Amino acid sequence: MAPEMTREPASKMTQGRDKKGSTQGKNVANNVALALFWVAAGITVSALAAILLYVIVRGIGVVTPAFIFTWPHGVNAEGGIFPVIISTIYVTGLAMLIATPVAVLAAIYLAEYARQGKIVNVIRFAADSLASVPSIVMGLFGFAFFIETLGLPFSMLAAALSLSLLMLPIIMRTTEEAIRAVPRYIRWGSYGMGATKWQTVSRVVLPAATARIITGLVLAMGRAIGETAVVFYTMGQAINLPITPLDSGRSMPVHLYLLAVEGINMQAAYGTAFLLLVLILIFNVVARYISKRYSRIKE
């Protein structure tokens, strides 16, 4: 009996040391991973801050009321960029109007109605592949199909249709994930009250997913508003104030690109870049405000 009594405490001491060593190892691994995360976040934020600071310092002095609200003159390198700003907002809004209904309806079908299987997986794979297509390829496709084949002029409509192809997979996939993230018991409660499938989707699921859907719209809009190649091949380069969708124009990224490549007025290029950043920031702030306000109303 004596040897057994001495072995039992020794075994417990060994197990205690093993547990302590395992805990220390986990703490070390956790600290190393946390340090790597902080380093990666620091690099990302530093790179973003450096770019923003460079553009702000070089461009903020150029931005005046005359620069915003007057027309370019000379060789379109001096004066203001008012029609360029309007063309950018116009084509982005038109692309959103085209892409959003199609993408949201497709996402609702995939998340709520489609029978999960190979066909649905193929559709998701096609959407992911479309999202990774380079913008210059989409621009060439837009030029070949919408302008050469369908006979559309260089216009807001041709550019918006091409941009909508870039925005469509982003909106569709984020909307689908937002709908699938809505808890199942919310649907069951709606069905228990006698609601139909469409009533449940339209009046319960979609409102619950609205905040995340708006986030997807912001991501798509951010990509569209900064695209150069797509609008370069489909909208043209003319300095016009567009009225109808068939009017041509010049977007801010294209104007910035032409000024930078030709090098005839780099100050105007920096001013255009600064205004483009401000425009994207305004869109993001407004969208997030609407999203948060809508979430509070639903709560």
KEZALO-57880 format. One record per residue (C-alpha): residue number from 0; residue in one letter; z, x, y negated. Coordinates in pm, 1 decimal, decimal comma. Each point is the difference from the previous one (the first is absolute). Layout:
residues N
marza marro Z X Y
NUM a Z X Y
...
***
This chain:
residues 299
marza marro Z X Y
0 m 0,0 0,0 0,0
1 a 74,0 282,7 -239,5
2 p -350,8 153,8 0,5
3 e -157,2 -340,4 -62,2
4 m 233,0 -62,2 -294,2
5 t -99,2 332,2 -160,0
6 r -376,1 -56,5 54,5
7 e -4,6 -342,3 -170,1
8 p 116,2 118,9 -345,3
9 a -241,2 294,7 20,1
10 s -289,8 -237,4 71,3
11 k 96,3 -215,6 -296,2
12 m 15,8 306,9 -223,8
13 t -348,1 105,4 114,6
14 q -139,8 -346,1 -68,8
15 g 162,2 2,2 -342,1
16 r -160,5 336,2 -84,1
17 d -339,2 -127,0 121,7
18 k 25,8 -310,8 -214,8
19 k 105,9 204,8 -300,1
20 g -287,6 242,0 50,5
21 s -244,3 -287,5 39,0
22 t 128,1 -162,2 -320,3
23 q -31,6 326,7 -189,9
24 g -354,8 44,1 128,1
25 k -93,6 -347,9 -112,8
26 n 153,1 64,4 -342,4
27 v -199,9 323,2 -37,2
28 a -323,1 -172,8 100,4
29 n 76,5 -285,9 -238,7
30 n 66,9 240,2 -288,8
31 v -319,0 196,7 68,2
32 a -208,9 -318,7 12,3
33 l 164,1 -129,4 -317,1
34 a -71,6 330,4 -176,5
35 l -365,6 -14,6 106,9
36 f -24,2 -356,9 -130,7
37 w 145,3 107,2 -334,4
38 v -241,2 292,7 -23,2
39 a -299,8 -223,3 79,4
40 a 114,9 -260,9 -252,1
41 g 57,1 270,2 -260,6
42 i -347,8 145,2 48,7
43 t -158,6 -344,8 -26,2
44 v 192,0 -99,8 -312,4
45 s -56,4 340,5 -160,3
46 a -376,1 -14,3 58,5
47 l -15,9 -353,3 -142,2
48 a 214,3 95,6 -299,2
49 a -214,5 308,1 -69,8
50 i -322,5 -203,7 2,8
51 l 144,4 -275,4 -217,6
52 l 153,4 247,5 -244,6
53 y -325,4 194,9 -30,0
54 v -206,8 -312,7 -68,6
55 i 257,7 -144,5 -240,9
56 v 33,6 320,5 -201,6
57 r -375,7 49,1 -25,9
58 g -95,0 -363,4 -55,6
59 i 274,7 -179,4 -192,3
60 g -104,9 149,3 -331,5
61 v -353,5 -136,3 40,7
62 v 107,0 -360,4 59,3
63 t -5,0 -187,4 -328,9
64 p -84,0 -361,8 -89,1
65 a -349,6 117,2 -95,8
66 f -43,1 168,3 338,7
67 i 98,9 -319,7 181,0
68 f -174,6 -266,6 -207,6
69 t -324,7 160,2 -119,2
70 w -331,2 77,8 169,0
71 p -130,4 342,4 100,3
72 h -266,6 150,6 -222,1
73 g -219,8 303,5 -13,5
74 v -69,5 93,5 360,6
75 n 278,3 -234,7 115,1
76 a 245,1 289,0 -16,6
77 e 162,9 -80,9 -333,9
78 g 169,6 -305,1 -141,5
79 g 190,4 -251,2 208,2
80 i -28,6 -134,3 353,4
81 f 59,7 -372,7 -49,5
82 p -299,9 -121,8 208,4
83 v 92,8 249,5 271,9
84 i 351,8 -146,7 24,9
85 i -135,0 -355,3 13,2
86 s -254,6 95,1 268,7
87 t 274,8 156,3 212,6
88 i 225,9 -306,0 -20,1
89 y -297,6 -232,5 53,4
90 v -131,9 166,0 316,7
91 t 348,8 44,3 148,7
92 g 91,1 -364,4 -59,1
93 l -331,7 -120,0 140,8
94 a 44,9 215,4 310,5
95 m 349,5 -143,1 47,9
96 l -136,4 -354,2 -22,2
97 i -257,1 79,5 268,4
98 a 217,0 198,2 240,3
99 t 335,4 -180,8 -15,3
100 p -93,9 -343,3 146,3
101 v -203,0 154,7 282,3
102 a 265,5 258,5 85,4
103 v 294,5 -243,5 -12,8
104 l -175,5 -262,2 212,8
105 a -99,2 265,8 254,1
106 a 358,0 125,9 11,5
107 i 134,0 -353,5 54,8
108 y -241,0 -50,6 286,9
109 l 90,8 331,1 166,8
110 a 375,1 -47,4 -41,9
111 e 38,2 -372,1 70,6
112 y -301,3 -145,8 178,3
113 a -186,0 269,9 193,9
114 r 80,8 54,1 365,0
115 q 115,2 359,9 23,6
116 g -238,9 204,2 209,8
117 k -292,8 238,3 -6,5
118 i -196,6 -188,2 -264,5
119 v 291,4 0,4 -243,8
120 n 60,4 369,8 68,1
121 v -366,4 70,9 -72,0
122 i 26,1 -189,1 -330,3
123 r 308,9 197,4 -100,4
124 f -167,9 326,1 98,6
125 a -307,4 -93,2 -205,1
126 a 218,8 -76,9 -302,2
127 d 182,6 331,8 32,2
128 s -332,0 181,2 33,5
129 l -138,7 -176,2 -307,8
130 a 307,4 105,0 -199,0
131 s -69,9 365,2 81,4
132 v -365,8 -2,9 -106,3
133 p -56,7 248,1 -287,7
134 s -69,1 -165,9 -330,2
135 i -328,7 181,7 -50,0
136 v -126,3 -141,8 329,9
137 m 102,5 -348,7 -112,3
138 g -174,4 59,5 -330,1
139 l -323,1 99,2 172,4
140 f 27,9 -302,9 227,1
141 g 54,5 -226,4 -300,9
142 f -303,5 146,6 -171,4
143 a -219,0 -32,0 311,6
144 f 111,3 -351,5 94,5
145 f 94,3 -187,0 -316,2
146 i -249,9 161,5 -237,9
147 e -292,8 115,7 213,0
148 t 7,3 -271,3 268,8
149 l 142,0 -304,8 -180,7
150 g -160,7 89,9 -330,5
151 l 312,5 -18,0 -217,0
152 p -13,0 199,8 -322,1
153 f 248,9 273,6 -85,7
154 s 276,6 -237,2 -94,9
155 m 362,1 -107,7 21,0
156 l -85,1 -216,3 299,8
157 a -159,7 278,0 204,3
158 a 290,7 234,1 -76,5
159 a 260,0 -269,2 74,6
160 l -159,6 -82,1 335,0
161 s 3,2 368,8 93,5
162 l 359,6 44,4 -116,6
163 s 107,1 -310,1 192,1
164 l -110,3 170,3 322,6
165 l 244,8 280,4 -75,4
166 m 278,2 -237,5 -96,5
167 l -46,4 -247,1 284,8
168 p 157,3 203,2 285,6
169 i 296,6 104,9 -215,5
170 i 81,3 -357,8 -100,2
171 m -67,5 -136,1 348,1
172 r 221,4 246,2 188,9
173 t 290,4 -14,1 -247,1
174 t -16,4 -380,8 -7,4
175 e -5,1 -18,3 378,6
176 e 302,9 227,2 26,5
177 a 179,0 -203,9 -268,4
178 i -63,7 -325,1 190,8
179 r 107,2 149,2 333,6
180 a 320,5 127,5 -162,2
181 v 115,1 -355,5 -78,8
182 p 270,7 -86,8 256,2
183 r -98,3 -236,7 280,6
184 y 299,1 -227,4 -51,4
185 i -144,4 -104,1 -337,7
186 r -307,1 -131,0 178,7
187 w 212,0 -170,0 266,0
188 g 202,6 -177,2 -267,5
189 s -319,1 -127,3 -161,7
190 y -137,3 -120,2 334,3
191 g 332,0 -166,4 70,8
192 m -36,4 -202,2 -320,9
193 g -335,2 -130,4 123,8
194 a -230,0 223,2 -203,3
195 t -345,5 85,3 129,6
196 k -127,8 353,7 54,8
197 w -185,2 15,2 -330,0
198 q 290,5 -154,8 -193,2
199 t 230,4 262,2 146,7
200 v -236,7 284,6 -88,1
201 s -88,8 -118,6 -350,4
202 r 339,3 -132,1 -114,2
203 v 247,4 218,2 188,9
204 v -151,5 324,9 128,7
205 l -224,8 93,4 -291,3
206 p 266,2 -59,2 -269,4
207 a 244,3 212,0 200,7
208 a -256,6 281,4 22,1
209 t -124,1 -22,0 -359,5
210 a 191,7 302,5 -128,4
211 r -150,4 230,4 263,8
212 i -344,3 -152,3 -44,7
213 i 14,3 79,8 -372,1
214 t 88,2 358,0 90,3
215 g -318,0 20,3 206,5
216 l -200,6 -142,9 -288,7
217 v 143,2 266,2 -230,0
218 l -97,1 276,5 242,5
219 a -353,9 -134,8 27,8
220 m -29,8 -43,5 -374,0
221 g 124,0 353,5 -58,9
222 r -272,0 137,9 222,9
223 a -271,0 -216,6 -156,8
224 i 85,6 77,9 -360,1
225 g -19,5 373,8 61,6
226 e -324,8 5,3 199,3
227 t -287,2 199,3 -145,2
228 a -274,5 32,8 260,2
229 v -22,3 -370,9 85,0
230 v -44,0 -121,1 -357,3
231 f -215,4 301,3 -88,0
232 y -265,5 -112,1 250,0
233 t 26,7 -375,9 -52,8
234 m 113,2 -75,9 -355,8
235 g -195,9 258,5 -191,9
236 q 99,5 213,4 -296,8
237 a -104,9 -211,7 -297,8
238 i 249,9 -54,3 -280,3
239 n -5,3 -378,6 -6,4
240 l 256,2 -271,5 -57,4
241 p -48,4 -214,1 313,8
242 i -6,5 -376,0 -39,3
243 t -150,1 -130,1 324,5
244 p 38,9 152,3 347,5
245 l -362,6 113,1 -13,7
246 d 62,7 219,1 -306,8
247 s 22,3 374,3 40,9
248 g 274,5 224,1 -132,6
249 r 189,0 324,3 40,4
250 s 346,1 28,8 152,0
251 m 270,9 235,7 -120,0
252 p -19,3 230,5 307,5
253 v -377,9 35,4 -46,3
254 h 41,4 62,2 -374,1
255 l 267,9 259,4 73,3
256 y -220,2 164,9 261,7
257 l -301,1 23,2 -232,5
258 l 206,5 138,6 -287,4
259 a 163,9 259,9 224,9
260 v -322,0 107,7 173,6
261 e -202,7 27,7 -318,8
262 g 292,7 160,1 -181,5
263 i -108,5 -138,7 -337,5
264 n 335,0 -153,6 -91,8
265 m 288,5 100,0 223,7
266 q 255,2 -152,2 -236,4
267 a -159,0 -341,1 48,8
268 a 4,7 62,9 375,3
269 y 373,4 68,8 -7,0
270 g 54,9 -307,3 -216,6
271 t -197,0 -212,8 245,7
272 a 203,2 139,7 290,8
273 f 323,8 -78,0 -182,2
274 l -108,6 -359,8 -69,0
275 l -107,6 -38,9 362,4
276 l 347,6 102,9 115,4
277 v 158,5 -240,9 -247,8
278 l -227,1 -282,8 118,5
279 i 92,7 60,2 365,0
280 l 368,8 16,0 -95,3
281 i -24,3 -332,3 -186,0
282 f -164,2 -167,4 299,6
283 n 270,6 133,1 232,9
284 v 288,2 -102,4 -226,4
285 v -137,1 -351,2 -52,5
286 a -67,5 -47,8 372,0
287 r 346,8 120,0 99,4
288 y 159,7 -220,7 -264,2
289 i -186,2 -304,4 134,6
290 s 96,7 95,1 355,1
291 k 371,2 36,6 -81,3
292 r 5,7 -314,8 -209,8
293 y -169,8 -197,5 277,0
294 s 251,6 133,5 253,0
295 r 292,6 -112,2 -220,6
296 i -150,6 -346,5 -40,7
297 k -36,5 -37,1 377,4
298 e 358,8 112,7 53,1
***
